[in-house]
Amino acid sequence: MKKSARILIFVFATILLLPACGTNPGGAEGTQTVDRDDVIFCQITDPKSLDPLEGENQQDWMVPRQIVETLIRDAQGDPTVQEPLLAESWEFSEDGKALLLKIPQGVKFTNGYDLTVEDVVWSLNRAFSSPATDAYSGMVENAEVIDETTVALNLKYPYEPVIKILTNPTLGIQSQRYYEECQASGVAFNRNPIGTGAYYLEEWVNGEKLVLQRNENYHGTPANIKTVTIQIIPDQTTAAMAMESHDVDAFFGVTSADLARFRQDSNLQVLSARSFTFYSLWFNTTRAPFDNKAVRQAISYGLNRQDILDGGMAKVGWTIECPMGSGVFGYQEDFKHNPYDLEKAKQLLAEAGYPDGFTCTLKCTSEDWVKMPAQVVQEQLRKMGIDCKIEVMERGAYLEDVQVNSNFDLIFAGSGALYADADSVTYKCLHSSAKGQGGNWSLYDNPEMDSLLDEARIELDSDKRYELYKQVSELCKEDCPIIPLAQSTNSLTAWKDLKGAYAHPASKFLFQDWSW
């Protein structure tokens, strides 16, 4: 081989080994620049506040979660497994009425203040006394200091799922000293958070972006990504275009229509998890004819879950048959509700005294993901001989009419767990103490169900608890106060070379898990 030819081959091979260069995060052609230490993350709304106790949804909590650590976290993408985050370890007391948490020494907040057990107790007691935690704090008495490395979370009754509750961002640990200084000086605590997390806030431009920088003194494994820019793009179509053109690296808030298209793009990874929210047909069990269990059972045979998912939810999600979402403890993958059988539905309606059907009204909110499947349910009721009118309502009026005044025949609505345990959703949906605004919108009242739910709530043996929730599902199938139909999805779209990204039912993403 001639010397000049060998030189050309060497030069060409060297070029192939060089990393791609460019000023953009990448390109639509997929020429990803992976030699990076930054990520551009897109969401569609600005946080309402960076104080977790003032947040209202996952987009509000996305940034605080990176800064203000909870004591415990979910495993990456798996809400059924909990791992240490700020706490080193934990154990229940012998009677199960206290959770003892070991707090490491030498940890600092990002402003240099030392973390103390007093900060932990103050943070927990502040959170559990706030309305923000009302929905999941009923079992908590208080938190107290045991010694310089131990905190006790005292409970009113044994409650094993409290470990999962401690993963909620509202229970992040903050500095009491810093909070009091902010109060005294007039600094907006909810715009200037500090924490012990893997990141700190460098900049917040309202309606445009928030910039996080890596905490170089983090007590755990330092984050691989040095800078995370949370880009706010309110228009979902524009945000989807930015994802496809790779102006952003990850996108949370994609529409169902764009999600289907993204799945066909080889440059993208679409990560989906079953959300904790599931949608059901709810009956007002105090109003005729739905006070008749036989009528409710008949209707359960006339609802085709797959058609509701396909025709009303653009095939985005999963069918569901038991009264708790997949991904929570207690969910039974093999549980079967009454199967679709239109002729049996008609027969049972006739036996219940309604051979010619009846008229009723189904109320729902105006969002497409509620309104569209409700229309499929309406058509399925029509095939049974039931003349059902749909009343689409503005959310505020709907909540007043349905949850406050119980003024409805039927509703199509979602309910979900706040943490990965069946108690978080079954108690509020099916226990008589939660009738109306507590979450039992069907006004269902059965002492047998109450007893099962009460027993499952305080049982510490996981196998026994699971068996109790199987009985809950069977009794719900028998009484049909609600008919579970479909489970929604939570999805994260990311560029294909972003590693460590995962879907989570409650969208609990930690950027410290990510890398290129």
Summary of the structure (lengths in Angstrom):
residues: 516
radius of gyration: 25.8
end to end distance: 39.9
largest distance: 96.9
contacts: 1712
relative contact order: 0.15
helix: 35%
strand: 24%
